[in-house]
Amino acid sequence: MSLKFSPVDVFEARHNAPGADAQAAMLRTIGVESIEQLINETVPPAIRLKKPLDLPAALSERAFLAKFKQIASQNQVFKSYIGLGYHDTTLPPVIQRNILENPGWYTAYTPYQAEIAQGRLEALINYQTVVIDLTGLEIANASLLDEGTAAAEAMHMLHSQTKKKGANQYFVSEQVLPQTIDLLRTRATPVGIELVVGDHRQIDLSNEGFFGAMVQYPAADGEVFDYTDFIAAAKKNNVFVVMAADLLALTLLTSPGELGADVCVGNSQRFGVPMGYGGPHAGFFTCKEQFKRVIPGRLIGQSVDAAGNKAYRMALQTREQHIRREKATSNICTAQVLLSVLAGMYAVYHGPQRLKQFATNTHILAQTLEAGLKKLGVSQVNEHYFDTLNVRLESAELQQALKQEAEAMQLNFRYFEEVHVGISLNQNTELHDVADILDVFAKVLGKESDQLAEALEAEELRLPASLVRSSEYLTHPVFNTHHAEHEMLRYMKQLENKDLSLAHSMIPLGSCTMKLNATAEMIPVTWPEIGGLHPFAPIEQAKGYEQIFSDLQAWLCEVTGFAAVSLQPNSGAQGEYAGLLAIKGYHDARGDHHRNVALIPASAHGTNPASAVMAGMQVVVVKSTEDGNIDVADLKAKAEQHAANLSCLMVTYPSTHGVYEETIIDICETIHQHGGRVYMDGANMNAQVGLTSPANIGADVCHLNLHKTFCIPHGGGGPGIGPIGVVEDLVPYLPGHAVVPVEGRTSGSVSAAPWGSASILPISYAYISMMGGDGLKRATETAILNANYIKARLEAHYPVLYSGSHGRCAHEMILECRHFKKAGIEVEDIAKRLMDYGFHAPTVSFPVAGTLMIEPTESESKAELDRFCDAMISIRKEIADVESGKADAKDNVLKHAPHTAASVLVHEWTRPYTREQAVYPMEYVRAAKFWPSVARIDSAYGDRNLICSCTPIEEFADQEEHLVQADKGPSY
């Protein structure tokens, strides 16, 4: 027997699921001889790449992890006391292992199908409660991208709500975080808002031009101001007030709500989430109840299910951008669900007492540090502070000497205004850390520092009495129960068991690309070399990140065909916005300020028109033809009609209808002929990589959803990353940053951190490293294979709405379900019934109302595809029973879906179908039944009776009294 050496540890074989035999069987079902034939019949020849991707050879998992460890080790993890919204913290290991590193949590999708997302929704309700309680306001959303974007959303919301005619000025305290001011400038200019930055103690808010004002609490330099008079003056002049606040500080400080603020924003990072060189972190947003209909982002609310039981869901979903499009109040895609879950669990685990003690310890050590500095003759200028000292030195030379000595001791401070040094302590700071800081100052000053045996005995906060918090917070039992690890572990597991994720079955959502998030890709995320860096640490301490950024940008340029890529946008929606700003910057630099018309096909993602409006553009909709393609005649007519003012076309490719439109090159050339640029939405890049590219098609800009095509997990609806690639002449207009300038860039930032959510970039880095160019191309081909296999199996049961000239779909397809309405069956009934089969529904009613959009991805095996197809065919037979009259039109298995264990474990079963039909509709379900934890949820009830925080404590008291009486028996 001859032996042959062959590599075994090949990552591609783990990512692209169907093996050779399975592929051959699938190709037979489709009716083609080979993958090559399928691709040739699917992808137009004119847009095909002429040469393979030039990427490094694929690495095995073991080789990649060894190499990446070397890269990461170039990062120097100093102790950073820089502050500015980022602080060292510790994620409790029980939360790290069981949520952050747990695919049951990080592979779940946005909770649109609430019945199989109750665990995540409860975790988000906990998070909203934390924010509501600590900020003292009535309504909180389920997170935004970061503090800067939350502040921008507040500005836009209040501008839309002011009753002061013509008021377009927004005051921002100069003590707001510098990265926030930078981002506010970026977001204000396109929509005609004038930013006025100055001293809040001197500004005259009686100017009729002001509609809102923003202050920081504590301020950027650490000073804790009493804003009572400022807020009173604002109210007197009908000016809304936004306070950016520190959640940990609010355990000790009077809440913004009590001070009279209308909105409070901030970052929940220091609630256990590593700094990660800037992200991802959950920005928070809370406001007065009057804004509940316009609050940006997602809002989790309490409702009831069909059995009358409490259930959670995304509330007020009609504001979601797919429905309101250019009239949307915000982009709902801007959320950080996994990170808000972590922050909420941090509060659950520690509870109000521990959180307050963290804050107290931090404050006491800051006082101890101030006392030690005073002994050294060093001046500290903050009259009131929480955790941050503002040290004033005698000269710029002394500041530089201190910086040199501190960095030699591996300590980072904030250096500003030539002679000032900011030192922000954190909940991880200990007494020996304070001693180390004092040693640095003593050495530079040529003095001896006292040995610190213990922290100062602080009897009270060094704050004005009006700012010392007296109100309670986190009184709900969930924050006062799970403080032992056993209890916490069981609570998180209980929630996890209520959620369906990729750990259970495929999630066939069209346009959402729920593909494998390989464990090897995820491992580096929790390494301290990746998570431990402050985003404003000196660049020379981040050599590892520098290599990650450089390599990843080069690889993404190769994939897209573009000249440069910015990694800053921290969501797909932010990528869209940044791309449009690059186009706007290009036109403005040429003096074409009037070019503001964005042509957007009717089939486009809803984020497209919402982003265009945010960028100050006028949306003109281009029609679609009956076969789902862009109406080229209508596009040409509108491009010519608006030629003088044409800014861009926003186009998704392949189309949202799942087709490679063969006219795409002609479409792009038409836009260029009229002076416009082409923005490509990269949501469907999973059908492009290695076969074609945005630049090859004729696009000028494209954002890439790294949480789709490049394997960053959806995390239940976030984190995401949306880098943008651009052609050469748009490079100067990519995002910059005020705190960490980017050479050659003068544009403002679109995210709070210079490289956005840097700490999850290693996931995409790993994916590309282990797949290589050939593997990436085969992933695209396999995604197309899997989609066409599903199409071939289902099209006899569900008409497929759109296909290419050879009858092929791209990586996704739309199933027609509207004709079932004649029998009283809605597309929602199919979505809910799929839960009984153990599946998440495909995308419902987008981009065509009353349809299902399916995308299988390359990571699903033939066996899993067959299981899904069998479920869909079985459901079609159940619909046929209703159509024929065999099943009652209202009292049937679809209308009552999903079926919970409680609904079938009843003494008397009265429904016209069997319990077995309800919960075990196919034999495979018996082996691994996923039980929805609630029955179908009443969405309208939740909107009419909005509750977006934990159940009031009074309800628990009522329940407890009821139980006591029940225990005493009927004679009580």
N, C-alpha and C positions, 0 to 999 in steps of 0.2 A: 504494500500500500504506500503510495507516494504522499508525502506530507507537504503542505504549503503554508508558509507563514502569512497571516492576515490579521490586521488590527481588529480588535474586538471592541474596545472602548470607543465606539463611533457615536458621537452625540446625535448626528442627524437621524440615525435610525431610531432614536428615542423620541425625537421631536416630530418627524413625519411618520405618522402612525401606520398607514396601510403598507404591508409588506408586498413583495413581488407577486405572490399568489393572489392576495386580495386585490391588488391593482388590476391584475389580468381579468379577474371575475367582474370587477366594476366596469372595466373598459368594454367587456362583452355586453353588459347590461345597457351601457350607453349606446353601443353600436359603432364603436371605432376600434381600429386595430392596435393603436398605440397612444401613448401620452403625446407624442409628437403630432399625430394626426389631430387629437383633441385640441391641442394648443393652436395649431394652424387654423382650425375651424372656429376658434374662439377669439383670438387676438388678431386684430387687423395687421397685415404684413407691413403696412407703411409706418407703423409706430414701433416695430420690433427693434431691439438693440442689435447693432451690427457686431458687437464683440462681447465676450463674457465680462462679468464684474471683476475688476482688478482689486481683490481683497486678499489679506493674508490667508495662508492655508489654514484649514480648520484644525482646532485643537481638541483633544479629548478633555473630558471633565477634569480629570486628575491633572493633566498638563496645564489647563487653563487656571485652575485654582492655585497651582504652584507659581505660575507666572504672575498672576494678579496679586498674590501676596507680596511679591517683590515690588510691584508697582505701588501698591498701597503703603508699603513700608517706607517709601520716600516721603510720605506725609509726616510732619512733626506735630504730634499732639501735645501742645503746650496747655497749661492752665490759662484759660482766657477769662479775663475780667473786663472785657470790652463793653458788654451790655448792649445798648441800642436794640433791645428787643430779643436778644438771643443770650441764653444762659445755660451753663452746665446743669445737668439734672440726671437722675437715674430712673430708668424704666424698670420697675420691679420685675425680677426674673420670671415670676409666675405669669405676668402679663406678656412679657417678651416671648416666652416659649409658647404660650397657649393662644395668643392672638397674632402678634406680629409675625411669628414664624410658623403660623398654622394655616395651611391652605383652606381649611374650613372657613376661615375669616377672610383671607386676602384674595381668594379667587372668586368670591361672590360678585354678582352684578348689582347695579343700581336697583334699589328696592321698588321698582315699578309694580312688580307682582308681589304685593304686600303679604299675601297669605303664606308665602314660603320665605319670608324675610323678617319674621317677627323678632328674632333674636337681635339682629342688627338694628332694627328700628327701636327696640327697647334701649339698646346701648346708646343710640343717638338721642333718644328722649332724655336719658341720663345726662348726656353732654349738654343738651339745651337747658336742662335744669341747673346744671353747674353755672352756666353763663348767666342765666336769668337771676339766680340767687345772688351771685357775687356782684353783678353789675346793678342789681336793684331795678331792672326794667322788666316789662311784661312779656315781650315776645323775643324769641331767639331763633335764628335759623340753624341748620344742621352743619354749618361751617362754610367758609369761603377759602380762597387759595392761600392767603397770608394776610398780615396786618395791612400792608400797603394797598392791596386790591380791595380789602374790606373798607378801608377809608375812602377809596375812590367810589365804591358802590354807594356809600353813605352820602357822599357829595352829590352824586347823580340823583339818588332817590329824593333828597331834600330839595334839589333844584326843581324836580318835577312836581313837588308838593307845595311849593311856596305860593302864597296868594298875593305877593307883592309884584305887581306888574312891572316887567322890565328889569327885575332884580337878577343880575348875573354875576355879582361879586361874591367870592367865598374867602373869608378870612381864615388864615392858617397861622397859628402861633409859630414863631421861629424856633420854639422849643419842641415842636413835633419832630419825630425821628427823621433824620435827613433823607433816608431812602423812601420814606412815605411822602415827603414833600416832593421829591423827584418824580415819583409815580403819579402824584396828584397833578403835577404840571403836565405830564404826558396825557392824562385822561381829560383834563379840563379844556385844553386848547381846541381840540377838534369839535367840541360841542358849544363853543362860545362862552365858556365860563372863565372869568378873570380871577386868577389867584392873587390874593393880597397877603403877603407874608410879613409878619411884624411882631411887635411885643404886645401880648394880650393885655398888659397893664396900661397901655397907652392908646390902644385903638379906639376910635369913636364909632360905635356901632349904630349911631343914629343916621348914618348915611343910608339913604333909601335904596342904594344899589346892592346892599348886603342881603343875601337870603339865608346864609348859614355861616357857621364859624366852627373851628376845630382846635382843640387843645390836647395836650398830652399829660397823663396822670399816672405816675410821676413823670416829670418832664425829661427830655432827652439827656440833660446834664445831671439828672437825679433829684432836682429840687421838687418838693411836694408843695404845690401851690393850692391855696384855698380859692376855688373858682366861684364861690357863692355870689360875689358882687358882679363878676363878669357874666355869669349866667342870668342874673337878674336884669342886667343892662340889655342882654340879648333878647330876653323875653319882652321887655318893655318896647323893643323896636321890631318885634315879630321876626327875629332872627333865630333859626334853629341852631342847636348846639350839639356837636359831636365831641365826645371824649374818647381818646384812645387810652386804654388802661391796661395795667398789668394784673393778671388774675391773681397771682400770689400776693401781691401788695393789697388787693381788695379784701383779703382775709383780715387785714388790720385797719384799712382805710374806709372812711365813709363812702358808700357806693355812689357811682355817678347818677343813678336814678334818684337817690335821696338828695343829691345836690341840684337836681332839676334838669339833667341832660336829656335830650330827645333820643339820642343814639349813642351807643358805646361800641367801639370796635377794639380789636387787639389780636394777639397771637397766643394760642394755648400751648406753645412749645415747651414752656418750663414745667408743664404738668406731665413730665416723664418722657418727652419726646427728644431724642438726641438732636444736637444742633445740626449735624449732617451737612456742614458747609453751606447751610442756607435752606435746606428743606428736604422732604416735604413736611409742612406743619399746617395745622388747622387754624386758619384765621377765624375769629368769632365776630358775630354781628348781633346785637340786641337793640331793641328799640321800644318805644311806647306803642300801646295797642292800636293807636290810631293809624299806624302804618302797616297793619297786618296784611292788607290786600296788595301792598306794593313792596314788601320786604324782598330783597334780592335773594337769589339762590333757592335752595330746598328748605322746606319747612316740614318737620315731622309732627303729625298730630294724632290725637286719640280719636277713635271712632268705635263702632260696634260691628260685630259680624252678624250673619244671618240667624244665629242662635241667640243674639242679644248679649254676647260676651264682649268684653273690652278687647279692642284690637288697635294696632297702630298702622299708619299709612303715611305716604307723602301727601300733605294737605295742600289745598288750593292749587291742584295740578293744572288747572286751566291756564295758569300763567306761564306754563312751560313753553319754551321757545319754539318747539315744533308746531304749536298751535297758534301762538300769537305772532310768531316770526318777527318782522320788523317793529311790532308794537310790544314786544316782550319787555318786561321791566329789567331783565338782566339775562345773562346766560346761565341756565340752571346747571350746565356742565362744570361750573366753577365751584367744585366742592372737594374736600379732603376727608372722605368718610372714614377710612381706616385710621387716620391720625386723630380725628375727633373721637373715635371709639377708644383709642389709646388714652387720650387725655381724660375722657369721661371715666374710664376704668381706674385711672390713677386716683381720681377723686373718690371713687367708690371704695377702693382698697384702703386709702389713707383716712378718709373721713374728715369731717371739719376740724376735729381736735388736732390730728397730725398735720394737716395742711397749715393750720394756724401756728403750730409749733415750728414748722419749717420756716415760716415767715418771721416768727419771733426770733429764732436762732440767727437767721440771716441779718435781721435788724440789729440784734445785740452785737454780733461780730463786726458789723459796720461801725457801731459806736466804739467798740474796742479798738478798731483800726484807727478811727479818728483820734481817740485819746493817745494812741501810740505815736501818731504823726505829730500831734500837738507837742508831745515831749521832745520830738526831734526838731521842733521849730518850723514845721511845715503847715502852711495855711490851707484850711478846707473851707470853701466859700458857701456851700449849701446850708441855708439856715434850717431847713427841714428836709429830711430825706428818709427813704425806706431802705434801700440796699446799695445806693450809689453815692460815692463821694466825688466831689469836684475839687481837685487839688490844684492850687495855683502856685507855680514855681517862680523863682526870681528871674529866670532868663530862658530864652529858647535853647541856649547851649546846655543848660541844666536839664531841660526836657529831653534833649537828644542823648545826653549821658545816661539819664534814667532809662530811656528806651533800650539803649545798648546793654546796660547791666541787667535789666529785667529779662530781656530775651536770652541773655546768657544763662539766666536762672530758669529759663523756659516758662516765663510769665508774660502774658499779653495784657496791656492796658490800652485805654483809648487816649490818643494824643490829639489835641485840637487847640486852635487859637494860639499856637506857638508856645504858650507857657502853661497851658492847662492839661491836666491828666485826669481822666475819668477812671474810677475803679468800681466796678459793679460786682458785688459778692452774690452768692447763690446758695441754694439749699444744700449743695455738696461741700461748701466751704467749711473748714474746720479751724480750730485755734492755731494749729501749726501752719496753716496757710496764711493766716494773718501775720504770724511771726515771720514767715518767709518774705511777705510783702514789705514789712517794716525793715527787714535786713537789707533789702535792695535800696530803700531810701537812705538808710543809715550809711551804707557803703558809699553811695554817690555823694552824700553830704560830709563824709569823713567823720562820722560820729558812731557811737556805740548804741545799739538798740537794746532795750530792756528785754529780759526773758519773760515771755508771757506764760504764766502758770495756769491761768484760768481767764475765762471771758469776764467782762464787766458784769456786775450785778445791776441790771437795769430794772428799776421798779416800774417804769412807765415809758410809753412811747414819747419820743421827742417830737411831738407833733402838736399843732393847735388842737384844742379840745374839740372843736367843731369837725375835725377830720379823723377823730378816733372812732372807729366803727363800734356801734352799740347794737345794731340789728343782727338778728340771727341769720344763718344760712345753712344749706345742706341738712335740713332737719328731717328730710324724708328717710324712711327706714333703709332704703337701698344704700345710703351713704353712712349708715350706722350699724351695719350688720356683718359685712363681709371683710372684716379686718384680719382674721386668721387666714393663713394661706389655704387650708382645706376648704373653708367656706368660699373664698374667692375662686378657687379652682372649680368648685362645683357650680358656682353661679355662672361663670363664663362658659362652662361646658353645657349647662342647661340652655343658655342662649344660643350657643353654637348649634345645638341639636334642632333648633327651630328653623334653621336656614338651609336652603339648598344652594350648593356651590359646585364648582367643577370637581370637587372631591366625590360628588354623588353621581353626576351624569353630565353629558354635554349640555351646554347652554347655547342654543342655536340662534342667537340673536343676529339678525341682519344688521350690517354696518357697525357692529360692535366688536367683532373679532375676538371672541373669548377663547384664545388659544393657550397652549401649555405655558405655564410659568414654572420652568424647570427648577428643581431644588438647587442644583449647582449654580444657577443664575442668582438665586436668592441669598445664598450663604454670605457673600461679602457685605451685604447691606448692614449687618449688625456687628461687623468688625469695628473696633474703636478707631482704627486708622481712617475709616470712612465716616463714622458717625460723630467723632469727637472734635472736629474742627469748627471753629467759629467762622462764619462767612466773611468777616472783615479782618481775619487774621492776616498778617503779612504774607504776600504772595509766595515768598521764598519758603514758607513753611508748608506749602501745598504742592510740592513738586509731583507727587503721585497724582493728585487731581489734575494738574496741568497736563500730564501725559494722557490721562483718561479723556479729558476734553479734546486734546489735540487729535488723538487717534479716532475718537468717535466722530468728531466733525469731519475728518478726512474720509472716513468710511461712509458717512451719510451723504457727503458730497458725491462720492462715487456712485452710490445707489440712486441719487436724484439727478445727477448730471449738473449740479449747480456749482457756483464758484465759492460760496461760503455758506456756513450754517451758524445760526445763533441758538444756543442751548437754553437761553433765559426763560422763554415762556413756559409756565408751569401747568398748562392744560392745553387741550386742543383748541378751546375757545380763545385762550390767550394767544395761541399761535396764529389763529386767524386774525386777531386784532393787530398783533405785531406785524404780520405780513401786509395788512392794509395800510398800516402806518408807514411802512417802508415805501409802498407805492405812493402814498401821499407826500412823503418827504422828497421823493424823486420829482414829482410834479411841482411841488413848491420851490425846490431849488432851481427849477427851470423858469420860474415865474408864472407857472400855470396853476395859480391858486384856485382858479374857477373850476378846475377839473374835479368834480365831486360826484359824478354819476356812476353807480355800481350796477351793472347788469347782472341779474341773478336768476337762473332758471327756476321755474316753478317747482321743479323736483328737488331743489337743493336742500341740504341739511338746514334745519331751522336756526342753527347757530350762525349761519352765513349772513342772513339779513340783520340779525341782532348785532353781530359784530360790525357790520357796515354802518349801521346807525350810530354805534358807539364811536366809530372813527369819523363821524361827521359827514357821512355820505348819504346821498339820496338814492334809494333803492328803486330800480326799474325792473319789473319782472318780465322774464322772457318765457313765452309759451312752450309747452311740450306738445309733441305730436301724439297721435293716438297710439303709436307703438312705444311711447315712453321716452323717445329721444328729444333732444333740444330741437325746437322748430327753427331750423337754420334761416329760413326766409324771414321769420319774425325777428331773429337775432340781428340779421344784417340790416333790416329796416330800422330797428331801434339803435343800432350802432351808428348808422348814418344820421338818424334823427338827432341823436345826442352827441355827435362827433365833436363838437366844440367843447363840450363839458365832460366827455367820457374819461373816467378815471380808470376803471377796470371791469373785467368780467370775473365773477367768482363761479368756478365750475368744479364739480366732483367727478373724478375719473378712476375706474369705470363709473358710470352714472349710478345714482342712488337706486335706480331701477335694476341694477345688476347687469348692465350691458356695456360692452366696449363700443362706444359710438364711433362709427367709421368716419364721421365728418369732423372729428376733433381738431385735426391740423388746420383745416379750412376755417374752423371757428376761431382758433387762436390767431391765424393770419388776419382775419377780418378785424379783430380787436386792435391788432398792431397797426393795421392800415389807417385806423382812425385815431391813432395817438394814445390808445389805452394800453394797459398792461393786463396780463392774465394771472389771476390768483387761482391756484389749484388747491382744493380741499383734499388733504391727504388721508381722509378717513378710510379710503379703499386702496391704500398702498399695498395691502396684502395681495392684491391682484396685479401689481406692477413689478415688484422687486425682481430684478434679473431678467425680466422679459421686455420691459419698456421703462421709461422714466419721465418725470414731469418735464425736464428740459428737452428730452427727445420729442415730446409731443408738441412743445411750443410754449409751455408755461414759463412765467418769470419768477414766480414765488410759489412755494408749497410748504404747508406745515405738515409735520409728521406726528401722528399719534403714537408715541412710543409705548403707550399702554394698550395699543392694539397690535399693529404690525410687528413691533419690536419687543413684545413679551413682558413689559412691566404690568403687574397685576392690576385689575380694576379696583380691587380693595373695597368692593361694595359701592362703588361710585366715585372713587378717588383714592389714591393719588393718580394723577396723569401727568404727562409731559407733552408739550407741543412745539418742539423746536421748528424753526423755519429755515429753509434754504432759499437762496436768491441767486439770480444771475449777476454778472460782474458789476453792471452799472447801478445796482441797487444795494451793493455791499455797504456803502457809507451810511445807509439809513437803517441799518439793523439796530436793535436796542443797545443803549449805553447804560451807564450807572453812575450816580453821583458820588457814591462812597468808594467804589472800586472802579475807576475809569477804565474804559476799553479803548485801546489805541485806535485812532482813526474814526471813532464814533462820536457824534455830537448829539444824537437823539437821546431822549429820556428813556427811563426804564419802563418795562411793562410788568415786572415782578419785583418784590421787595429785595430778593437776594440776587447778586450779579449773575449767577449761573442757575437760577431757579432752584428746582428740587434736585440738587447735585447728588445727594446720597443714594438715589435710586437709578442714576445713570449707569452704575456698574451692571445692572440687570441687562440692559440692552447691549452694553459693551460685551458682556459674557455671551449673549445670544449670537451676535455677529462673529465673535471670536471662535465659537465652537461650531458654527454652521459653515463658515467660509462662503465664498461667492457662489460656488456650485450648489452648496446646500441651501442657500437662500433662494436660488432660482428654483430648485426642486420643491421647496416649500410652497412657492407660488403655484407651481404646476399641480402639486398635490391638492392645494386648496381649491383649484379649479376642477380637478378630478372629483373631489368629494362633493362639491356643489352640483356638478352635472349628474353625478350618481343619484343624489337625492331627487333631483329634477326628473330623472328617468323613472325612478320608482314611484313618484307621487303624481306625475302629471295626468295619469289616467283617473285619478281620484280628486285632484284639485287642479283646476286650470292654472298654468303658470302665465302670469300676465305678460311678461316681456322676455324676449330672447334676441340673439343676434341673427345675422343673415343666414347662418347655417343651423339655426335652431338651438344654439348653445347659450348658456348663461355664463357670467363671469364667476366670481367667488360667492355670489349670493343670488337669491331669486325671490320673487313675490308670488305668493299663492292667492288666488282669487277666492274670497269667502263671502262676498256680498250677496250672492244668489241664495245663500242659506236663510236670508232674512224672510223669504217667502214662507218658510216653515217656522219662523219665530226664533231661529238660532242666530245669535250674534257672534262676531269674532271673539268677543270677550268670553263667551261660553266655551269656545275651543281652548282658549288660553288657560282658563281655570280647570278644565277637564284634564289637560295635559299634566297638571300637578298630581292627579290620581295615578297617572302612569309613571310618575317619578321624574318628570321633565319640567324645566323652566320653559315658558312660552317663547316662541320667536318674537321678533319685534311686531307689536300690534299697531295697526292702523297708520303706519308710516312706511313709505312716503305717500301711500294711497289709503284713504280711510276704508275700514272694513276688510283689510287684507292682513296677511302675515308675511313678514320678510325673514328669510332663513339664510344663515351663513354658518356652515359647519366647521370651517378652518381645517388646516392640514394635520392638526394634532389628534383628530378623532379617527379611530379604527373603523374598519368596515363593520365589525360586530356592533359597535355603538351606533353607527349610522343606520344599520338595519333595525336596531331596537327602536330608534326614534321613528323611522319610517313605518314600522309595524304599528307603533302607537298612533300615528297620524291616520293610517289606513283604518285601524280599528275605530277611531273616533268618527271617521267618515261613515262607517257602517252604522254607528249610533245615530248620526244625523239622518241617515237614510231611513232609520226606523221612525224618526219623527216625521220625515217627509211623507212616508207611506201611511202614517196613522197608527202604526204598530205601537209607538210610544206616544204618550200624551204630550201635547205641544208645550205645556207649562210644567207638568210634573214628570220630569225625566232626568236621566242621569247627568246630562249636560247642564241643565239649569240649576241643579243642586250642587254642582261641583264648586270647589273641591270638598271631598268628604273627610272629615276628621274622625279620629278614633271615637271621640265622644258621640258623634252623630250616628255611628252604627252600633255602638255598644249600649243600645237602649232595650228595655224590656219588650216593648211592642214595636215592631217595624211595620210602618204603614205605607211605605212608598211602593210604587208599582214595579220596581225592579229589585233584584236581590241585593243583599249586603255584599255578596261576593262580587257582583257586577260593579258595585260602587267602588270597592277598595282594591280588588284584585282583578282588574279588567283583562290582564294578560298573565300568563304563567310566570314570566320573568319577574314580575312585580313582587311575587311572594318571597323571593329569595332575598330581596333587599328593599323592603318597603320604606319609602319616605312618607311620613305622616305630616300633612299640613297641620299646624298647631291651631289655626282658627278657620272657621268657615268663611264663605264669601263676605267681603267687607262692604259695608254701606258707605260709599264715598261721600255722598251728599250729606249724610248725617254729620260726618266729621268736619265738613266745611261749614255747616250751619252752627255747629257747636265746637268751635276751635279750642282745643286744649293742647298746648305744645310743650308741656313740662310734666314731670311725674305727677301721678294722681295726688290731689290735695290730701294732706295728712288727716283731715277731718273724715275722709272716706274710710281710711284705715281704722280710725277710732270707732266709727259706726259699725264696721265689719267686726271689730273685736268685741264690741258690746253684744252684737248679734250672736257671736259664737259663745260668749259667756252664758247668755240666756239659754241657748240651745243645750249647752252642757248641763244646765241645772234642771232641764226637763220641763214638761208642760205644766207642772204644778207650781213653778216658780212665780 
